[in-house]
């Protein structure tokens, strides 16, 4: 029996995706999975040490890991209308100088921060916080603005904040209409294609299982979502689990390559010799 470690976030889309696999609803013949749930930036950092065999990762972080990991075609967070938002407590009409004001971000290796740097390369006055602490930090004046991801895009208005920039809209214009690639599932290259593709298909079947047994999966999803309301949980899953999650397809693959190419051209990620074999 092959024992593999798998890392993913406690966000509803990830717990939805992996529910069937880690609860034995979608068995993997000859493979057992040991799950570890961590914030996405923690997962990004762990992957630099090659700790997980399989892991959710920001595509920004993957730019540094291409020689050691390859992407699975299932499990991705990608789409339109799902981009990171920049929010502030300032009133309408107040200008926001991204080169000077304090901006809270959910991690330097997140795709959100990569997109912000593609939009404004001179951003430097950053405060790194767990994503779920950013809204409160802005509200309390610890940051002038914040880069929000995950469920925060559904709740920022409850904190009296307003949106000043939608980086998903920016990407769609910058890319000529491609969906925004936020994060995906990768597997260590040392595992080889046979194991990686078995995991890839297992993830796909796990998604189908969760869709067919949502009520059954809800307790697991709620437990890790902590104080999140059911309405937010369901909106989160609906936004981030879509056709690209089952299979990125040709368009999704091109979107990922384009993001990495733009980042590499601007010196935001290092070059790699593995660009022809990014996917299993």
C-alpha positions as CSV (number, residue, x, y, z in Angstrom):
1,X,0.0,0.0,0.0
2,X,1.4,3.4,-1.0
3,X,1.0,6.0,1.7
4,X,0.8,9.6,0.3
5,X,0.5,13.0,2.1
6,X,-2.1,15.4,0.6
7,X,-2.4,19.1,1.6
8,X,-5.3,21.3,0.9
9,X,-7.0,24.3,2.5
10,X,-10.0,24.3,4.9
11,X,-11.9,26.5,2.4
12,X,-15.3,25.0,1.3
13,X,-14.2,24.4,-2.3
14,X,-11.2,22.2,-1.2
15,X,-13.1,20.3,1.5
16,X,-15.9,19.8,-1.0
17,X,-13.4,18.4,-3.6
18,X,-11.6,16.1,-1.2
19,X,-14.5,14.9,0.9
20,X,-15.1,11.7,-1.0
21,X,-11.4,10.8,-1.3
22,X,-10.4,11.3,2.3
23,X,-13.5,9.6,3.7
24,X,-13.1,6.4,1.6
25,X,-16.2,7.2,-0.6
26,X,-13.9,7.1,-3.7
27,X,-11.3,4.4,-2.9
28,X,-7.9,4.5,-4.5
29,X,-6.7,1.0,-5.1
30,X,-3.3,0.6,-3.5
31,X,-3.1,4.1,-2.2
32,X,-3.9,5.7,1.1
33,X,-4.0,9.5,1.6
34,X,-3.0,11.4,4.8
35,X,-4.7,14.8,4.6
36,X,-3.2,18.0,6.1
37,X,-5.4,21.1,6.0
38,X,-3.6,24.4,6.0
39,X,-4.0,28.0,4.9
40,X,-3.0,28.3,1.2
41,X,0.2,30.3,1.9
42,X,1.3,27.7,4.4
43,X,0.7,25.0,1.7
44,X,2.8,27.1,-0.7
45,X,5.6,27.3,1.7
46,X,5.4,23.6,2.6
47,X,5.7,22.7,-1.0
48,X,9.0,24.5,-1.3
49,X,10.3,21.9,1.2
50,X,8.6,19.1,-0.8
51,X,6.7,18.1,2.3
52,X,3.4,17.1,0.6
53,X,3.3,14.4,-2.1
54,X,0.1,16.0,-3.5
55,X,-0.9,19.6,-2.7
56,X,-3.2,22.4,-3.5
57,X,-1.0,25.3,-4.6
58,X,-1.3,28.9,-5.8
59,X,-0.2,29.1,-9.5
60,X,2.2,31.9,-8.4
61,X,3.9,29.4,-6.0
62,X,3.9,26.7,-8.7
63,X,6.0,29.0,-10.8
64,X,8.9,28.3,-8.4
65,X,8.1,24.5,-8.2
66,X,7.8,23.5,-11.8
67,X,10.9,21.3,-11.8
68,X,9.8,19.3,-8.8
69,X,6.0,19.1,-9.2
70,X,3.6,18.8,-12.1
71,X,-0.1,19.8,-12.2
72,X,-3.1,17.5,-12.2
73,X,-5.9,18.4,-14.6
74,X,-8.6,18.1,-11.9
75,X,-9.1,20.1,-8.7
76,X,-8.3,23.5,-10.0
77,X,-9.7,26.8,-8.8
78,X,-10.2,28.8,-12.0
79,X,-12.9,30.8,-13.8
80,X,-14.4,34.1,-14.5
81,X,-15.8,36.5,-11.9
82,X,-13.8,34.9,-9.1
83,X,-10.7,37.1,-8.9
84,X,-9.1,38.7,-5.8
85,X,-10.4,42.1,-4.8
86,X,-8.7,45.1,-3.4
87,X,-10.9,46.7,-0.7
88,X,-10.5,49.8,1.5
89,X,-12.5,51.5,4.3
90,X,-12.1,54.9,2.6
91,X,-15.1,56.7,1.1
92,X,-15.9,56.8,-2.6
93,X,-13.6,59.2,-4.5
94,X,-10.6,58.9,-2.2
95,X,-7.6,57.9,-4.3
96,X,-5.6,54.9,-3.3
97,X,-1.8,55.0,-4.0
98,X,-0.8,51.4,-4.4
99,X,2.9,52.4,-4.3
100,X,2.8,54.0,-0.8
101,X,-0.2,52.9,1.2
102,X,-0.2,49.9,3.5
103,X,-1.7,46.9,1.8
104,X,-2.6,43.7,3.6
105,X,-2.0,40.6,1.5
106,X,-2.7,36.9,2.1
107,X,0.8,35.8,1.3
108,X,3.7,36.7,-1.1
109,X,3.3,33.4,-3.0
110,X,-0.5,33.7,-3.6
111,X,-1.7,34.3,-7.1
112,X,-3.6,37.3,-5.7
113,X,-0.3,39.0,-4.9
114,X,1.1,38.0,-8.3
115,X,-1.8,39.7,-10.0
116,X,-1.4,42.8,-7.9
117,X,2.2,43.0,-9.0
118,X,1.3,42.5,-12.6
119,X,-1.2,45.4,-12.2
120,X,1.3,47.6,-10.3
121,X,4.9,46.4,-10.2
122,X,5.9,49.0,-7.7
123,X,3.8,47.7,-4.8
124,X,6.1,47.3,-1.8
125,X,4.4,48.5,1.4
126,X,2.7,45.2,2.3
127,X,1.5,43.6,5.5
128,X,1.3,39.8,5.3
129,X,-1.7,38.3,7.2
130,X,-3.8,35.1,7.1
131,X,-6.5,35.8,4.6
132,X,-9.3,35.7,7.2
133,X,-7.7,38.5,9.3
134,X,-7.4,41.0,6.5
135,X,-10.9,42.5,6.6
136,X,-10.6,43.2,10.3
137,X,-7.1,44.7,9.9
138,X,-8.5,47.2,7.4
139,X,-11.5,48.0,9.5
140,X,-9.3,48.7,12.5
141,X,-6.8,50.9,10.6
142,X,-3.9,48.5,10.7
143,X,-3.8,48.6,6.9
144,X,-5.1,51.1,4.3
145,X,-6.3,48.5,1.9
146,X,-6.4,44.7,1.6
147,X,-6.2,42.1,-1.0
148,X,-8.9,39.6,-0.3
149,X,-9.5,36.1,-1.5
150,X,-11.8,33.1,-0.8
151,X,-15.0,33.8,1.1
152,X,-13.9,37.4,2.0
153,X,-15.2,38.5,-1.4
154,X,-18.7,37.6,-0.1
155,X,-18.4,39.3,3.3
156,X,-16.3,42.5,3.0
157,X,-19.3,44.8,2.8
158,X,-20.3,43.6,6.3
159,X,-17.1,45.3,7.5
160,X,-18.1,48.6,6.0
161,X,-15.5,48.3,3.2
162,X,-15.7,49.0,-0.5
163,X,-14.1,47.5,-3.6
164,X,-11.6,49.6,-5.4
165,X,-10.1,47.0,-7.8
166,X,-11.2,43.6,-9.2
167,X,-8.1,41.8,-10.3
168,X,-10.2,39.2,-12.0
169,X,-11.5,41.9,-14.4
170,X,-7.9,43.1,-14.8
171,X,-6.8,39.6,-15.8
172,X,-9.6,39.0,-18.3
173,X,-8.6,42.3,-20.1
174,X,-4.9,41.6,-19.8
175,X,-5.2,38.1,-21.1
176,X,-7.8,38.7,-23.8
177,X,-10.6,36.9,-22.1
178,X,-9.0,33.8,-20.5
179,X,-10.4,32.5,-17.2
180,X,-8.3,33.4,-14.2
181,X,-6.1,30.5,-12.9
182,X,-5.9,30.9,-9.1
183,X,-4.7,27.5,-7.8
184,X,-4.5,23.9,-8.7
185,X,-3.5,20.5,-7.4
186,X,0.1,19.3,-8.1
187,X,1.9,16.0,-7.5
188,X,5.6,15.4,-7.0
189,X,7.3,14.4,-10.3
190,X,9.0,11.5,-8.4
191,X,5.6,9.7,-8.1
192,X,5.4,9.1,-11.8
193,X,2.5,9.5,-14.3
194,X,0.7,6.3,-13.3
195,X,0.2,7.3,-9.7
196,X,-0.5,11.0,-10.6
197,X,-3.2,10.1,-13.0
198,X,-4.8,7.7,-10.6
199,X,-5.0,10.6,-8.1
200,X,-6.3,13.0,-10.8
201,X,-9.1,10.6,-11.6
202,X,-9.8,10.1,-7.9
203,X,-10.2,13.8,-7.4
204,X,-12.6,14.0,-10.3
205,X,-14.7,11.1,-8.9
206,X,-14.6,12.8,-5.5
207,X,-16.1,16.0,-7.0
208,X,-18.9,14.0,-8.6
209,X,-19.5,12.2,-5.2
210,X,-19.8,15.5,-3.3
211,X,-22.2,17.0,-5.9
212,X,-24.4,13.9,-5.5
213,X,-24.2,13.8,-1.7
214,X,-23.9,17.4,-0.7
215,X,-25.9,17.0,2.5
216,X,-23.6,14.2,3.6
217,X,-20.5,16.3,2.9
218,X,-21.8,19.4,4.6
219,X,-20.7,18.5,8.2
220,X,-17.1,18.1,7.1
221,X,-17.2,21.3,5.0
222,X,-18.9,23.3,7.9
223,X,-16.5,22.0,10.5
224,X,-13.5,23.4,8.6
225,X,-15.3,26.5,7.5
226,X,-15.8,27.3,11.2
227,X,-18.1,30.4,11.5
228,X,-19.0,30.7,7.9
229,X,-22.8,30.8,7.2
230,X,-24.3,28.1,5.0
231,X,-25.2,30.7,2.3
232,X,-21.6,31.8,2.0
233,X,-20.4,28.2,2.0
234,X,-22.7,27.3,-0.9
235,X,-21.8,30.5,-2.8
236,X,-18.1,29.7,-2.3
237,X,-18.5,26.2,-3.7
238,X,-20.6,27.4,-6.6
239,X,-18.0,30.0,-7.6
240,X,-14.8,28.0,-7.3
241,X,-16.0,24.5,-8.2
242,X,-16.9,24.5,-11.9
243,X,-16.1,22.9,-15.2
244,X,-12.4,23.8,-14.9
245,X,-12.3,21.9,-11.6
246,X,-13.3,18.7,-13.2
247,X,-10.8,19.2,-16.0
248,X,-8.9,22.3,-16.9
249,X,-9.2,21.6,-20.6
250,X,-7.3,23.3,-23.4
251,X,-8.5,26.8,-22.4
252,X,-7.5,26.3,-18.8
253,X,-4.1,25.0,-19.8
254,X,-3.5,28.0,-22.0
255,X,-4.6,30.3,-19.2
256,X,-2.1,28.8,-16.8
257,X,0.7,28.9,-19.3
258,X,-0.1,32.6,-20.1
259,X,0.0,33.6,-16.4
260,X,3.3,31.9,-15.9
261,X,4.7,33.4,-19.1
262,X,3.7,36.9,-18.1
263,X,5.1,36.5,-14.6
264,X,8.4,35.1,-15.9
265,X,8.7,37.9,-18.5
266,X,8.4,40.5,-15.8
267,X,10.9,38.8,-13.5
268,X,8.3,37.8,-10.9
269,X,9.1,34.0,-11.1
270,X,12.3,32.3,-12.2
271,X,12.6,30.6,-15.6
272,X,12.2,26.8,-15.7
273,X,13.2,24.0,-18.0
274,X,10.0,22.1,-17.3
275,X,7.6,24.4,-19.2
276,X,6.9,21.7,-21.8
277,X,5.8,19.2,-19.1
278,X,3.7,21.3,-16.6
279,X,0.9,18.8,-16.6
280,X,0.7,15.0,-16.1
